[in-house]
């Protein structure tokens, strides 16, 4: 499946401008009222039939696992038959093999009645989600029930005979089809997934002697690819929005896998348009802080000075706004503090982490101001940092806070890791802030420990059938839990429906969330050892950190072209490195024999 998909991605292309589209002449004066779809479509047949309710009601279901020619036809040859009685429905669940974004295309043969029959379609990121009912109570999506929030994933449709329907715009891997009209018979020629995605190549790559880590890198890359829709989304089933506060792991992964992509520019432009100053981005002050960090890191990768100049009024206006919220004693009144949902029950720790986030953002903002030749605001950023450093709250055991403090320089990485992050390994990690915990471990030289945590935490999702990484995950959930690709046996827990909290309880929980892709960026930067030491990747420093790995290799995108890197551990523990890069990229290779 993977090889077929990558071939298809390489064989297609996206038209970047209307000038390349052959409009019918009747549209020649209407192009101002037309917006081009940025996405490409593929039709994908199911990989397997998960279940039918009984084989008298559903016959020939194996036919649906073979892609048809896509054309309606007379007659009912080589079709799947679904038939109901007055007392029973006909039902089938299909598995498309991996998480997808899009909908379903169904083609039908002749019917036993001139009036349309009705079917119920349910999309699911897990098998059990295709079988749940929509919540109907006044409480907020209780555990065990589904939702149509953000995207319709449960609908009743009338179907044509000898016709075709296309329905759905959501994230899913499984689809359940119920023929709900009594005493009816329908014939289905095709039930293919419509896969909508950005048709862009994976410029970055990674593989190593540990197949599990290689698969985790690829799964993170696929996760962020799915969430690069018209703009960068958090999730393809739910939270199909531009959330600036959640975007840093996403843009880090995009830079690592795809390099420069226009989804970054459109997303930041729209976010600033939707939330003009003095509003905070997404009405949350932390998200405005992340905006500054994101701008800095993207500039270091791609050196798009024109875009930075375009955003200069917003950047300096935001700095002024933050400056007004921090007094001379370092007290800040920036507003509600928020890091991520799993840390929300530890307000003391969140306060400590939030202050570190402010310091990190203002350090990056100072660099941006220097690039923009605004010395006054660069000086203002430095002064804000000095005032904030007058107070250093305790992280209160919160790993998220300790990680931010290590990155911001308000706590040594050793203290952050030994006292907080390394305690109990991946316990109390989160799919979002886990990225920064991994970064803190790297700052302390604990590369092997970080790889072990990646294998256990993100690999734990793979063990449960994940093909993309989830909005949230807790290893405690895995005890006696069944995978997402099966029905939950008696005595087992439903990893999807039985867990989740805050805004994502039960089946509302997104199983494809871009913020969970952090290990992809981390492995390229920390195992391959790619550090951008001059903006626009004009200079890269390569420092391998293999830990127990025997080798690692991959490519890293730069504006000048991809850089190829391979590290091989020799018998004496030293690492030999091969690097091939394009003109315009200065590459400095540092030796290491560290097994940490």
N, C-alpha and C positions, 0 to 999 in steps of 0.2 A: 504493500500500500504506500509506504513512504517513498520508494523509488518512483512509483507511478505518479504520485503527487508532485514530487520535485521536478520530474520531467515535464508535467503539465504546467507547472509554474514557469519553467524556463521557456516553454514553447509559446506562451501567450504574451501579450503586451498591453499596456494601458496607453491610450492616446492622451498626451498631456495638454493639448490645446484644441479648441473648436476648429482651427484652420485645417486640422488633419481629419476631420469628420466629413464625410460626403453626405451633407444634408439633402433630403428631398427638396427640390426647388421651391415647394410651397412654404418651406420654413426659412427661406433666405432672409426675410426681414424680421424674424422673430427670435434671433439668437440671444437677444438681451433678456428674454424671459425663459431661458433654458439653462439649467445647471447640469453639467456632465456628471455621470456616476463615476466616482473614483475607483470603484471596486470591480473585480472580475467575478464571473460565475463559473462554477464547475458543477456537473451533475455526478453524484457519487451513489452507487448502488449499496444497499445494506451488506455488511459483511456476514451477518448471520441472523437467523430467526431465533429470538430469545425464547418465545413462548406463543402458543395458541391456546385458546380456552378449551376447544375440543376439536378433534379431527373430523367430526361430522359437519361442524360449522365452518371450518376453514380447510380448504384443499388446494394443493399445488403451491403452497407458500414458498417453496424453494425457488420458484420462478422469479420471485422478487429480488433475490440476491444476484441476479444476472441483469446487467444494464441492457435495456432495450434499445431499439433504434430511434426512440423518441417521437414516433409518428403514430397517430391514431389509425385504426384500421377497422374494417368490417369484420364481423365475426368475433369469436371468443377463443381463438386458438392460442395455446401457451399463455394462459392467464391464471392468476390466483382467484379462486372462487370463495366468496364469503356469503353465508346463508344463515338467516335467522328464522326462528319460529316465534309463536306468540309468547313463549315463555323464556326464550333465551336469546342472547346476543351472539355475535361472532366477533372475536377479538384476536389481535395479533400484536406482538411487540417486536420491533426491528432494532438492530444494533448496527450503527454505521461505522463502528470501529474506533473512532476517536471523537473528541470534542470538535464541533463545527459551529460556524455562525451562518445563519441563513434560514431556510425553510424546507418545504417538501414539495416535490412535483409528483402528482398522481395522474395516471392515465387509465381510463376505464373502457371496458367493452360494452356490449349491449346489456340492457337491463331487462328484468322480467316485468317491468311496469313503466308506463309512459311518464309517471310523475317522479321527480327526483327523490332518491333515497337520502337519508341523513347519516352522516358519520360523525363520531366524536374523535378529534385529534388531540393527543396530549404529548407535548415535547418534554423530554427529561434529560437532565445531566446525569441522572442515575436511573437504573431500572425502576426502583421504587417510586421515583418522582413521577413516572408515567402512569402510576396507578393511584396517586393521591387525589383527594378531592380539594376543591378550592375552599379557603377559609371563608366562613359566612358570619362569624360572631363579631361582637364589638371589640374583643381584645385584638391585640396586634399580632396576627399571623401565628397562632399557637403551634407548638411543635407537632409535626405529623401531618400538616396540611400545606397545600400549595398556594401559589399566588400568580396573578396575572399582572403584577406591578411591572412597569417599564416595558414589558413585552408580553403579548398574548401567547401563552403556551398551552392553553386549554380552551378549545372552541368546538362548537357544533356547526357543521357545514352541510349544505345541500350539494350533491354531486351530480354531474351530468352523465348521461349514458353516451358512449362513444365520444367522450370529451376529455378535457384535461383541466385540472386546477393547480394553481400554485398558491401556497399559503405559508405564512410564518416569517418572522424576522426576529430570531432569538438565538441563544446559545443552547446547544443540545448535543447529545450523542445517541439518544434512544427516542423512538417514536412509537406510541401505542395508537392503533386504529381500532375503533369499535364501530361496527355496523349496528346502529341503534333502532332503525326502522324495523318493526316486527313483520314477519312473514315476507321478507324480501331477499333477493339474491343480487349480488353485484360481482362483476369481473374486473380485476385489477391487473393491468398490463405492467405498470411501473409505479414504484414508490421510491423515487430517488431523492436524496438530500440535495438541496440547492446550497452549495458552499460559496459564500460571498467573502472575498478577501482582497487585500492589497497585493497586486501582482508585482512583487519586488523580490529580488534575489537575496538569499542569505549570503552576504559578503563575508561576515565573520563566521568562524567555525571553531570547534574544539573537540578533541578526543584525547583519551589518555589510557593508561594501562588498567584503570578501574572502569569497567563497562558501566557500572551504576552511576558514577559521576558523569560519564559521557552522556548517558541517557537523561540525567537531570539537567545538564546544560541544554540539550536539545529540547526537552520539555519546557524549560523556561523560555527558550527562544520561540517555540511554537505558541506558548501562552501569550507573549507580548504581540506576536504577529496577529493572532486572532483579535486582539484588542486595538489594533491599528485600523480602525474603520474610517469613516469620513474624517474623524479626528481621533485622538487617543482617548479611549474609554477605560474605565476601571474594570468593567465586566461586560460580557456580551449577552448575558441573560438579564441581569439586574445591575443597576448603577451604570447605565449606558450614557454617562455624563462625563464632562471634562472636570475632573477633580484635581486641582493644582497641588493640593497637599499630599496626594497619593502618587504623584506623577514622577517623583525623582527616581525610584527604582525602575519605573517604566522607561523613562528617557535614557537612563543609564544602560538598560538592556537594548534599547533601540540603537543607541550609538555603537554598542558592542557587536550587534548582529547585522545591522543594516547601514550603519554610518549615517550619512545625512539623509533626512526624509522630510517631506513637506508636511507630514502630519504634525510635526513639532511646531512649525511656524503657525499653521492654521489654529492649532489648539491654544497656543499662548495668545494669539491675536484675539480670538473669540473670548477667552477668559477675561482679558482686560476690557474688552468691549462690554461684556455682560456685567462686570463689577468695576465700574470706573471709580477712581479715588474720589472721596475718602472711604469708600467701601473696602472691606477686606475681600480678597479673592474667595469666592464661594462663601462669603460672609463669615469667614473664620480667619483670625489673624495668623495662625500657624501656617495657613496655606499661602499667605503672602510672603512669609519667611522662606518657604520652600521655593517660591517663584524666583527669588534672588539666587538661591543655590543652583537651581535648574539652569537659569540663564548663564551662570558662571561656568558650569560643567560643559554645557553645550558649546559655549564659545571656545573653551579649551580644545574641544574635539574638532569643531568645524570652522572656527574663526570667521563667522559670518558677521562682519563689522556693520554692514548695512542694517541687518535686523536689530542689532544691539542699539544702533543710533536711532532707529525707528522707535524703540521702546525706552529711549533715554528719559523723556518726560515722565513716564510712569515710574521708572526706577528711582529717579531723584525725588519725585513726589512721595513715593513710598518711604524712602529714607527719611525725608522731613517728617512724615507722619509718625514713624517709629521714634525718631529723636524726641518728639514732643511727649512721648509716653514713658520716657526714662528720665528720672530726676537725678540730681547730683550724687545722691547716696546710693544710686543703683536700684531704687524701687521702680518697678514698671507697672503701668496700668494699661497694658496693651489689649486686655480683654480676656475672654475665656481661654483657658489653656486646654489644648488637646494634642495628644501624640498619636495613639491608635486606640482602637476599642478595647483590646485586652488589658491595657494599662489604666483604663478609666476608673477603676475602683481603688486606685492608689494616688489620691490627689497630691500627697506630699512628694511622691516620686515624680509625678507629672510636672510639678512646679520646678523641680531641679532639672529635669530633662528639657523643659521648655526654655529655661534660661540658657542652657547650653545650645539649644537650637537657635536662639536669638544671636548668640555670639558667633556661631558658625555662619549664619546668614549675613551678619554685618561684616565679617572678615571677607567673605566672598563679594559682598557689595562694594567694599573698599577697592578690591581688584577691578571690578567692573568700572568704577568711577575713574580709576587711573587709566584704563583703556579708553574711556570716553573723554579723557583730558579735563575732568572736572575735579580739580584739586580740592576745592572747598568741600564738596560732598565726600570725597575720600577721607579728608580730615575729620569730618563729622562722623563717619562710620567708625573710625579709629577711636574717637572720643566715646561713642556709645558703648563700644566693647570695654573700654577702660572703666566706665561707670558700672556696667553689668558685672564685671569681675570683682567688684567690691563685696559682692555677696555670692556665696557658693552653697546653696542648700544641699542637704543630704539626699541621696537618691532613694532612701528608704527601701532598699532591697530590690528596686525596680531595674531589671536588666535593660529596658529601653532607655531609661535615664542615664545609666552608667555608660552605655554605648555612645550616646550623644556627647556626654561629658568627655570621654576619651577622644572623640573626633574633634571637639571644640577646643581641647587643650586645657580644660578646667579640672581634669583628673588624669593621673598618669594611666596609660593603657594597662600597665601591670596591676595597679590597684583595681581598675574597673573590671578586669578579667578575673583576678584571683579572688576578689571579695564578692563579685556579683555574677558576671556573665558565665564563667566556667563552672559555677556551682550547679551540680545536677545536670550538666551537659545541656541538651536541648529542652529541658523542662522550662516552661514559661517563655519559650521562644514564640514569635508570631511571624506569620508569613510576610508581613510588611516590614516591621522593625527588626526582624531576624537578619535582614541585609546589613544593618548598622551594627548588630552584635557580631556578625562575621567580620566586618571592617575593624572593629575594636580588637578582635582576636588577631587579625593580621598586624595591626599596629604593635601588638605585644609579641609578635613573632610566632604565634601559635597557629601556624598554618595547618598542620596535621589535625589538630583538635578541631579546627573549623571544618576541614573536609569530613571528619567523622560525624560532626553535627549535621552537615549537609546531607550525608548519606542516611542518617537516621531520621531526620526531620522531613526534609523534602522527599527523600526516598520512601518514607512511610506512606506518603500519598500514592506513590507508584505501586506500592505493595497492595493497595486497596483498589487498584484498577484505574488510577488517574492517568489521563493523557494530557492534562493541563493542570496547572497548580491553582490552589483554592484560596478563597477569600480569607479563610482562617483555618487553623488546624492545631490540634493538641494531641500529643502522643498518648495521653490518658484515654482519649476517645477510642483508641484502637483495640482496647481489651475486649475480647469477645465480639468484635465488630465484623460484619460481612462487608464484602467489597461492593463498589457502586455498580458493577457489571453483572450482578446476580440478584435474585430474590433473597430476602433475609430469612434464613432458616429459623425454626423455632429455637429459642434460647440464645439467639444472637442479637446484637444491636445493629441498628440501621445507621451507618456512619454518616449518611446524609440527613435523614429525617429526624433522628433522635438528638442531634446536637446543634450547636450554634447558639448565639446570644445577641444581645443588643439589637442591631437593625437586621440581623441575618439569622433568625432562628429557623430551624427545620429546613424545609425545602426551599425557603427563600435564600438560603445560603448559596452563594455563587461558587461554582466549581471551576471557574476560569476567570481569574482576577489578575490583572497586569502587575499589581504591586508585589505579587508573589514570585516574580521572575528574577529577583535579585541574585541568586546563585549563578545565573548565566553571566552577568556582568562581573561578579566577584571572581569566578574561575578564570576568566580571560585576563583580568587585571592582576590577580594575585597568584595563580598557578603559572600561567604563561608569563606573568610578571610585567604587563604592559603599563607603564607610567608615562603620561603625557607631560613632558617637561618644557615644551614650548608650544604656544597656542597653534591650533590648526594641525596638530600632530607633526609639526615641522621638525620636532626632536622628540624621540621616544627613548626612554631608558628601560631596558629589559632585564629583569632580575627574576630568575626562576625560583620557584618554591615548590619542590616536588613532594616533600614529606616522604611518605612510604611509596609513592608512585615510582615506577621504573622509567616512565617517559610520558611526555605530553606534547601535543602539537596542535596547531591551529592557525587561523588567519585573523587579522584584526583590521577593520576598515579605517582608512584615513582618506582625507580629501584628495590625496595624490594617487590613491590606489591601495589595495590590500597589502599588508605586511605578513609574510609567512614566518612562523616561529616553530622550532622544534627543540625540545630539551630531552636529552638522553642521559640517564644516570650510569656512570661507569662503575667498575668493580670496587674502586677505592672510595666511592661515595661522592666523587666530584661529578659535576653536571657539565656535559658538553652541549653547546647551543649552536644551532644553525638558524640564521636569520636572512631572509631575502626581502628587500623592500624597494619601493619605487623611487625614482629620482625626486629630490625635494624633501625627503625624510631622512634626517640624521638619526642613526640608531647607535645607542651606547649599550653595550652588553656588560652586565656585572656578573661576576662569578659567585657561586654559592655552593656550599656542601652541607647546608643545613638540612637536618632530618625532622625539624620541628613541624 
